[in-house]
Amino acid sequence: MDRRALGTVVAAVVAALAVGGWLVLRAGHPYHEHVGGAQGAFPTALGSGAPAAPDRVLRRTSQSYGVDGGLSVDETDDGVAAHDLRTGKEYWHYGRSGTELGTVGLTGSGGTVATWWKDGTVVGTDVRTGKPRWHAKVTYGKPAGSSDTFADLDVVSGLVVVESREAITAFAEDSGKRVWRGAVPKGCRLSSGGVFAMRGAVVARAECAGTGKAGDDLPLIAFDTRRGTVRWKVDSGLNRLRPVDDHTLVTSLWSRDGIGAVVDVSGRTPRVTTWPVPALHPTEAAGDGIMLCADNTAGSSDGTLVAYDVADRTKHWTRRPAKDTRLGPPLIEDGRVYVVQQPLLPRSGTPKAVASDLLVLDARTGRQLHSTRLPPVRPASGETGDTFAALTPWQAVDGVVAVQWTGMFSGTDDDLLVLAQ
């Protein structure tokens, strides 16, 4: 076959693959990328916001990073793939050879899937097509000469934020332009837990050298969204501070048991107000003006929830689980509390798959709005004795709720049970 004929055949094959919606691109590119998709019409979201009455199990995902619109973004051998939530079919795939995938972040709003690879490449991928929008370089994880590897990535406030122990860098989500590189205060290093957005700031958790017998301090450090300068720094207390709105942080355990705190960060410096909270009431979640605590006063682990109004510092409601069950960690979204009522785990023997109920409560009153039975799901680990292992609502977005196993010893299972209304 002469070159002209061969070229005609190759062109025809490429055209056919493109029409079919599947094409391998850029394999010889310096980034050694393998890009495939998108296949068919874009899977739209199943709704907007957190669903009021999720009662239909869509599917179970495997090794997932989360839900974005009508897709789940899942781990593959060489990178990530997006699967249609309705059908489970692969919609697009993005991978690289010659390196390993490190961390992944999603907007959860149909924008960018960000990946940070161990060769130091950060990639912003279009969630609608799977094609890379941009590339950037940031040394992955540990500082030079250190064995202390830490790397994290989040997509917040239109920024892709990458963190290592001694540095935090933000890129524009849509273009990949470096917006800023934040200077971590002297004597501090960033720690795990991810970053979150507050008014005009990206907030990161840190460890800073303490004084005297106090040991290390564990503050929150806020970096200005536009410039990366430190806007404020506040101690996180004994039980970590959680955002309750865009300018307020809250904890039920501040300086000692029985003392909680509300931190207003809307001014030039954080303003801390303490308030009495019953002892043995650790904070479980916060949002929509409510702080949710677990009532551990009886020495039990049944997950009884107690809700406090942050504005008036009063208890608003209590929710106890049904007999022989417990409540797992809750999630607050769009004025609702999502929590799984589940059987107590055995302290001995192999954990078994059991049926549970997903409850939807009104965040202000505790009134039950909805309940649906979940199919039996085996715990994240076969280890016995991890009584903290629990089915936990992880996302409530785009018309779906995603539930996963979490545990103190077994860690987090990356398989998601996704429900829609």
Secondary structure as GFF3:
##gff-version 3
##sequence-region A 1 421
A	DSSP	alpha_helix	3	20	.	.	.	ID=ss1
A	DSSP	beta_strand	33	37	.	.	.	ID=ss2
A	DSSP	beta_strand	56	60	.	.	.	ID=ss3
A	DSSP	beta_strand	64	68	.	.	.	ID=ss4
A	DSSP	beta_strand	71	75	.	.	.	ID=ss5
A	DSSP	beta_strand	79	84	.	.	.	ID=ss6
A	DSSP	beta_strand	90	96	.	.	.	ID=ss7
A	DSSP	beta_strand	101	106	.	.	.	ID=ss8
A	DSSP	beta_strand	112	117	.	.	.	ID=ss9
A	DSSP	beta_strand	121	126	.	.	.	ID=ss10
A	DSSP	beta_strand	132	137	.	.	.	ID=ss11
A	DSSP	beta_strand	152	156	.	.	.	ID=ss12
A	DSSP	beta_strand	159	163	.	.	.	ID=ss13
A	DSSP	beta_strand	167	172	.	.	.	ID=ss14
A	DSSP	beta_strand	178	183	.	.	.	ID=ss15
A	DSSP	beta_strand	188	190	.	.	.	ID=ss16
A	DSSP	beta_strand	196	198	.	.	.	ID=ss17
A	DSSP	beta_strand	201	208	.	.	.	ID=ss18
A	DSSP	three_ten_helix	212	214	.	.	.	ID=ss19
A	DSSP	beta_strand	219	224	.	.	.	ID=ss20
A	DSSP	beta_strand	230	235	.	.	.	ID=ss21
A	DSSP	beta_strand	242	245	.	.	.	ID=ss22
A	DSSP	beta_strand	248	251	.	.	.	ID=ss23
A	DSSP	beta_strand	259	264	.	.	.	ID=ss24
A	DSSP	beta_strand	271	276	.	.	.	ID=ss25
A	DSSP	beta_strand	283	287	.	.	.	ID=ss26
A	DSSP	beta_strand	290	294	.	.	.	ID=ss27
A	DSSP	beta_strand	305	309	.	.	.	ID=ss28
A	DSSP	beta_strand	314	319	.	.	.	ID=ss29
A	DSSP	beta_strand	325	327	.	.	.	ID=ss30
A	DSSP	beta_strand	331	333	.	.	.	ID=ss31
A	DSSP	beta_strand	336	343	.	.	.	ID=ss32
A	DSSP	beta_strand	354	362	.	.	.	ID=ss33
A	DSSP	beta_strand	368	377	.	.	.	ID=ss34
A	DSSP	beta_strand	390	397	.	.	.	ID=ss35
A	DSSP	beta_strand	400	407	.	.	.	ID=ss36
A	DSSP	beta_strand	411	412	.	.	.	ID=ss37
A	DSSP	beta_strand	417	420	.	.	.	ID=ss38
###
